[in-house]
Amino acid sequence: MHSIFKKTKMAKIKGTVVVNVERCKGCELCVIACPTNVLAMTKEVNKKGYHYAYMVDEDACIGCASCGLVCPDGCITVYKAKIG
């Protein structure tokens, strides 16, 4: 019996989050929005005295850009690259 459906391979995406540290106010909306728990807040502070977001688990980022969409100050840029 032949299947009418072809098996297709989905491209795997590796994401990278870049945070503008000096603009980040530490609202943590990006941390909450991340479905794979990639982001966390640092213990360090920026020049304005705010804790800022950073990638705590770089390998888990799927490049969904949810963090960038919820950032009220546009501090986050998400880069995506196909792997495999």
RATA-V882374 format. One record per helix or strand. SS is the DSSP state (helix for helix, strand for strand). FROM is the first residue (numbers start at 1). TO is the last residue. If there is no record, write none. Layout:
BEGIN
((SS:FROM:TO) (SS:FROM:TO))
END
This chain:
BEGIN
((strand:12:19) (helix:29:33) (strand:39:45) (strand:51:55) (helix:58:60) (helix:66:70) (strand:76:83))
END
